[in-house]
Amino acid sequence: MIIARTPFRVSFLGGGTDLPDFWQEEEGAVLSTAIDKYMHITVNNRFDQSWRLGYSKTEIVDDISKIEHKIIRRVLEKYGALASSKNDGHGLEILSMADIPAGSGLGSSSSFTVSLLHALKGHLGLFQSAEDLAREASEIEIEDLKEPIGKQDQYAAAFGGLRFIRFLPSGEVSAEPVICSDDTKRALESHLLVFYTGVTRSASGVLAEQKSNTGLKRETLREMRDLAIRMKTSLEKNEPVRTSGELLHEGWQLKKTLASGITAGPIDAWYERALKAGAYGGKILGAGGGGFLMVLCPPDKQAKVRSELAELRSVTMKFDSFGSRIVFVG
């Protein structure tokens, strides 16, 4: 049995410029960090020839083509025959456990894909670098399954840490660590407040509309990319967190114009109340429409912000320096 643990991520700025409609024409860039919320995938040999899959539901099938979960089906289409041959013709048991609900804006589907690849290929004795995992997870989700998503989540999950991720027209992706002092990183983390709105949604609908609007919104996306660059520079200069918060606020105002489903009345109201209570700025994480509301707020104002948003669940999130890892082999 083997278990892979892969972090979820918080994306600060630049989301949308990781979509191919943008980076195929000019460079995109995203600033994000891995967090201490994880997707765990367990892979174990099965006693018989069936395949047992456990996620939000349980599937037991005798043929990979019958698998309903499209990511698991695609991965096993690629590697199921090899797994079966190594197990005397028998199948596998694949189980997933997540710290956060799917569809909440923390890159859960890509963390699932990266973690599944890492666990399965580890089970098969196939070494994978972070670059390998991120690239293949991107190919599976975007090229094979035709999801209208970008590539930031796969790289954030595979590499971990606080990173500035660049998407080049050549198709190359560079996941650079943000070089700032430990004090700056701790200050950014201590200013982070995250609230669960209780609304989960598929990112595909919002991203499909955003993707179709790329041509019309290219200048807006350029501004969003440049804000990511400015936040990276601010952190590397060890400037106060207020600067990052103000950049987040600018980015959120731009992001809301990209597609109709990114925000809604309750989200705007919660955000404005957080600002009035002392937060510098923030955003809805992920594609928008629900999930988690994140703000940067000075520690001495956080109790007031939590009180203002008492109807929402406050969730503590810490940064994680590591990407996807094998945490158990037995």
Residue pairs with C-beta under 8 A, 6 or more apart in sequence:
1 42
1 43
1 44
1 328
1 329
1 330
2 42
2 43
2 44
2 119
2 122
2 123
2 326
2 328
2 329
2 330
3 40
3 41
3 42
3 43
3 119
3 326
3 327
3 328
3 329
4 40
4 41
4 115
4 116
4 118
4 119
4 122
4 324
4 325
4 326
4 327
5 38
5 39
5 40
5 115
5 324
5 325
5 326
5 327
6 38
6 39
6 40
6 41
6 111
6 112
6 114
6 115
6 118
6 157
6 158
6 323
6 324
6 325
7 34
7 35
7 36
7 37
7 38
7 39
7 111
7 156
7 157
7 160
7 320
7 322
7 323
7 324
8 34
8 35
8 37
8 38
8 39
8 99
8 100
8 106
8 107
8 108
8 111
8 157
9 32
9 33
9 34
9 35
9 106
9 107
9 111
9 152
9 153
9 156
9 157
10 32
10 33
10 35
10 106
10 192
10 194
10 285
10 294
10 317
11 30
11 31
11 32
11 107
11 152
11 153
11 156
11 285
11 286
12 31
12 32
12 33
12 228
12 231
12 244
12 248
12 251
13 30
13 31
13 224
13 227
13 228
13 231
13 247
13 248
13 251
14 28
14 29
14 30
14 31
14 152
14 224
14 225
14 227
14 228
14 251
15 30
15 150
15 152
15 224
15 255
15 286
15 287
16 22
16 150
16 210
16 221
16 224
16 255
16 258
17 23
17 28
17 29
17 30
17 150
17 167
17 221
17 224
17 225
17 228
18 28
18 30
18 150
18 151
18 152
18 165
18 167
19 28
19 148
19 149
19 150
19 207
19 210
19 211
19 214
20 142
20 150
21 211
21 214
21 215
22 28
22 167
22 214
22 218
22 221
23 167
23 168
23 169
24 169
25 169
25 218
26 169
26 222
27 166
27 167
27 168
27 169
27 225
28 150
28 166
28 167
28 221
28 225
29 164
29 165
29 166
29 167
29 225
29 228
29 229
30 152
30 164
30 165
30 167
30 228
31 163
31 164
31 165
31 178
31 228
31 231
31 232
32 152
32 156
32 162
32 163
32 165
33 156
33 161
33 162
33 163
33 319
33 320
34 156
34 157
34 159
34 160
34 161
34 162
34 319
34 320
34 321
34 322
34 323
35 106
35 317
35 318
35 319
35 320
36 317
36 318
36 319
36 320
37 99
37 100
37 106
37 317
38 98
38 99
38 111
39 96
39 97
39 98
39 99
39 108
39 111
39 112
39 115
39 157
40 96
40 97
40 98
40 115
40 327
41 94
41 95
41 96
41 112
41 115
41 116
41 118
41 119
41 120
42 93
42 94
42 95
42 96
42 97
42 119
43 92
43 93
43 94
43 119
43 120
43 122
43 123
44 92
44 93
45 87
45 90
45 92
45 93
46 52
46 87
46 90
46 91
46 92
46 93
47 90
48 90
48 91
49 62
49 84
49 89
49 90
49 91
50 60
50 61
50 62
50 91
51 59
51 60
51 61
51 62
51 64
51 67
51 76
51 80
51 91
51 92
51 93
51 94
52 58
52 59
52 60
52 91
52 92
52 93
52 94
53 59
53 60
53 61
53 67
53 69
53 72
53 93
53 94
53 95
54 93
54 94
54 95
54 96
55 69
55 72
55 95
55 96
56 102
59 67
59 68
59 69
61 67
64 73
64 76
64 77
64 80
65 73
65 77
67 73
67 76
70 145
71 109
71 112
71 113
71 116
71 140
71 141
71 145
72 94
72 116
74 140
74 144
74 145
75 113
75 116
75 117
75 120
75 140
76 83
76 92
79 120
79 121
79 124
80 91
80 92
82 124
83 91
83 92
83 120
83 123
83 124
84 90
84 91
86 124
92 120
92 123
94 116
94 119
94 120
96 112
96 115
96 116
98 108
98 111
98 112
100 106
100 108
101 108
101 200
102 108
102 109
102 200
103 200
103 201
103 202
103 203
103 290
103 291
104 196
104 200
104 285
104 286
104 290
104 291
104 292
105 203
105 284
105 285
105 286
105 287
105 288
105 290
105 291
105 292
106 285
106 286
106 291
106 292
107 152
107 153
107 156
107 157
107 286
109 141
109 147
109 149
109 153
109 203
110 137
110 141
110 149
110 153
110 154
110 156
110 157
111 153
111 157
113 137
113 140
113 141
113 154
114 133
114 134
114 137
114 154
114 157
114 158
114 324
115 157
115 324
117 128
117 133
117 136
117 137
117 140
118 128
118 133
118 324
118 325
118 326
119 326
121 127
121 128
122 128
122 326
122 329
130 158
130 159
130 160
130 175
130 323
130 324
131 158
133 154
133 158
133 324
134 151
134 154
134 155
134 157
134 158
134 159
134 173
134 175
135 154
135 173
137 154
137 157
137 158
138 151
138 154
138 155
138 173
141 147
141 149
141 154
142 149
142 150
142 151
147 204
148 204
148 207
148 208
148 211
149 203
149 204
149 207
150 167
150 207
151 167
151 173
152 165
152 167
155 163
155 165
155 173
155 175
156 163
156 165
156 175
156 323
157 323
157 324
158 175
158 323
158 324
159 175
159 323
160 320
160 321
160 322
160 323
160 324
161 177
161 319
161 320
161 321
161 322
161 323
162 177
162 178
162 180
162 185
162 188
162 235
162 319
163 175
163 176
163 177
163 178
164 176
164 177
164 178
164 228
164 229
164 232
165 173
165 174
165 175
165 176
166 173
166 174
166 176
167 173
168 174
178 232
178 235
178 236
179 236
180 235
180 236
180 238
181 238
183 238
184 235
184 238
185 235
185 319
187 240
187 241
188 235
188 241
188 244
188 296
188 319
189 318
189 319
190 299
191 241
191 245
191 280
191 296
191 297
191 298
191 299
192 294
192 296
192 317
193 274
193 279
193 282
193 294
193 295
193 296
193 297
193 302
193 305
193 306
193 314
194 285
194 292
194 293
194 294
194 314
194 315
194 316
194 317
195 270
195 292
195 293
195 294
195 309
195 312
195 313
195 314
195 315
196 291
196 292
196 312
196 313
196 315
197 266
197 267
197 270
197 284
197 290
197 291
197 292
197 293
197 312
198 290
198 312
198 313
199 289
199 290
199 291
200 290
200 291
201 261
201 287
201 289
201 290
201 291
203 286
203 287
205 261
206 259
206 261
206 262
206 287
206 288
206 289
207 259
207 287
209 259
209 260
209 261
210 217
210 258
210 259
210 262
210 287
213 258
213 259
214 221
217 257
217 258
220 254
220 257
220 258
221 258
223 254
224 251
224 254
224 255
227 247
227 250
227 251
227 254
228 251
230 247
231 243
231 244
231 247
231 248
234 243
234 244
234 247
235 244
241 280
241 296
241 298
242 280
242 298
244 280
244 296
245 279
245 280
245 281
245 282
245 295
245 296
245 297
246 280
246 281
247 281
248 280
248 281
248 282
248 283
248 295
248 296
249 275
249 280
249 281
249 282
250 281
251 283
252 271
252 281
252 282
252 283
252 284
255 262
255 283
255 288
256 262
256 263
256 288
259 288
261 288
261 289
262 284
262 287
262 288
262 289
263 284
263 288
263 289
264 289
267 284
267 290
267 293
270 293
270 309
270 312
271 282
271 293
271 295
273 308
273 309
274 282
274 293
274 295
274 297
274 305
274 308
274 309
275 281
275 295
276 308
277 297
277 301
277 304
277 305
277 307
277 308
278 297
278 298
278 301
278 302
278 304
278 305
279 295
279 296
279 297
279 301
279 305
280 295
280 296
280 297
280 298
281 295
281 296
282 293
282 294
282 295
282 296
283 293
283 294
284 290
284 291
284 292
284 293
284 294
285 291
285 292
285 293
285 294
286 292
292 315
293 309
293 312
295 305
297 305
306 314
